[in-house]
């Protein structure tokens, strides 16, 4: 009887360890699925003598555009998501399933910033619409526009590394 009891405990411990390892792998898979992928660079010209640079992940398909930065827990200060839309028009965003507070910059077909929305709140389903027609959008960490002096009217340079 004692031997059966020992085998039951050993079997329970093995199952417990296997289940625990499997859950850890799932978490790691999720982190990798939504990990930042540097695909280009955006340079914002803030003055004649100064500029800012962000590494970008590019959203240029309906799936990538819909997903955006949803389900990501963090983003480095120099990382951003750059959206390329099919048409220049008033663009709409929301923060549903977005864990990171963001500043959203809308950019027209001449690469000029036409709208900025600062400190967009995570998980909000409120519509964020560009004030002017835009062909592009750039999402950066909240507070960076104010901290770095990003303003409407400034120009951007877009570099695609893909």
SULLIN-V773593 format. One record per residue. N is the residue number from 0. RES is the residue in one letter. PHI is phi in whole degrees, -180 to 180 (none if undefined). NEAR is the number of other C-alpha atoms within 8 Angstrom. Layout:
N,RES,PHI,NEAR ; N,RES,PHI,NEAR
//
This chain:
0,X,none,4 ; 1,X,-64,5 ; 2,X,-67,6 ; 3,X,-62,7 ; 4,X,-64,8 ; 5,X,-64,8 ; 6,X,-63,8 ; 7,X,-65,8 ; 8,X,-66,8 ; 9,X,-63,8 ; 10,X,-62,8 ; 11,X,-61,8 ; 12,X,-64,8 ; 13,X,-64,8 ; 14,X,-62,8 ; 15,X,-60,8 ; 16,X,-66,8 ; 17,X,-64,8 ; 18,X,-64,8 ; 19,X,-62,8 ; 20,X,-66,8 ; 21,X,-64,8 ; 22,X,-64,8 ; 23,X,-63,8 ; 24,X,-64,8 ; 25,X,-60,8 ; 26,X,-62,8 ; 27,X,-64,8 ; 28,X,-62,8 ; 29,X,-63,8 ; 30,X,-60,9 ; 31,X,-69,7 ; 32,X,-62,6 ; 33,X,-111,8 ; 34,X,-80,7 ; 35,X,-60,7 ; 36,X,-125,6 ; 37,X,-69,7 ; 38,X,-122,11 ; 39,X,-180,13 ; 40,X,-148,12 ; 41,X,-118,12 ; 42,X,-116,11 ; 43,X,-102,12 ; 44,X,-85,12 ; 45,X,-89,13 ; 46,X,-162,6 ; 47,X,-59,5 ; 48,X,-109,5 ; 49,X,-142,7 ; 50,X,-152,9 ; 51,X,-122,8 ; 52,X,-128,9 ; 53,X,-128,10 ; 54,X,-73,12 ; 55,X,-125,14 ; 56,X,-103,13 ; 57,X,-102,10 ; 58,X,-110,11 ; 59,X,-132,9 ; 60,X,-124,6 ; 61,X,-56,6 ; 62,X,-66,6 ; 63,X,-64,9 ; 64,X,-66,10 ; 65,X,-67,6 ; 66,X,-74,7 ; 67,X,50,8 ; 68,X,-100,7 ; 69,X,-61,10 ; 70,X,70,8 ; 71,X,-96,12 ; 72,X,-89,6 ; 73,X,-160,6 ; 74,X,-151,10 ; 75,X,-63,5 ; 76,X,-61,6 ; 77,X,-94,7 ; 78,X,-99,12 ; 79,X,-159,13 ; 80,X,-114,13 ; 81,X,-113,12 ; 82,X,-100,11 ; 83,X,-116,10 ; 84,X,-96,8 ; 85,X,-73,5 ; 86,X,-132,5 ; 87,X,-80,11 ; 88,X,-167,8 ; 89,X,-65,10 ; 90,X,-103,9 ; 91,X,-120,8 ; 92,X,-131,7 ; 93,X,-149,9 ; 94,X,-111,13 ; 95,X,-56,9 ; 96,X,61,8 ; 97,X,-105,12 ; 98,X,-87,11 ; 99,X,-102,11 ; 100,X,-67,11 ; 101,X,-132,14 ; 102,X,-103,16 ; 103,X,-118,12 ; 104,X,-109,12 ; 105,X,-103,14 ; 106,X,-129,15 ; 107,X,-88,13 ; 108,X,-71,9 ; 109,X,-101,5 ; 110,X,61,9 ; 111,X,-111,12 ; 112,X,-71,15 ; 113,X,-111,15 ; 114,X,-152,11 ; 115,X,-136,12 ; 116,X,-120,9 ; 117,X,-98,10 ; 118,X,53,9 ; 119,X,-67,11 ; 120,X,-80,9 ; 121,X,-55,12 ; 122,X,70,9 ; 123,X,-72,8 ; 124,X,-102,7 ; 125,X,-70,6 ; 126,X,-73,7 ; 127,X,-112,8 ; 128,X,-114,8 ; 129,X,-62,13 ; 130,X,-72,7 ; 131,X,-129,8 ; 132,X,-59,11 ; 133,X,-139,15 ; 134,X,-107,15 ; 135,X,-136,13 ; 136,X,-142,12 ; 137,X,-128,12 ; 138,X,-105,11 ; 139,X,-129,12 ; 140,X,-60,12 ; 141,X,-58,11 ; 142,X,93,10 ; 143,X,-72,11 ; 144,X,-59,11 ; 145,X,-67,7 ; 146,X,-64,6 ; 147,X,-100,6 ; 148,X,77,8 ; 149,X,-80,10 ; 150,X,-138,9 ; 151,X,-60,9 ; 152,X,98,7 ; 153,X,-71,11 ; 154,X,-99,10 ; 155,X,-126,11 ; 156,X,-117,9 ; 157,X,-111,8 ; 158,X,-123,7 ; 159,X,-100,7 ; 160,X,-95,6 ; 161,X,-73,4
//
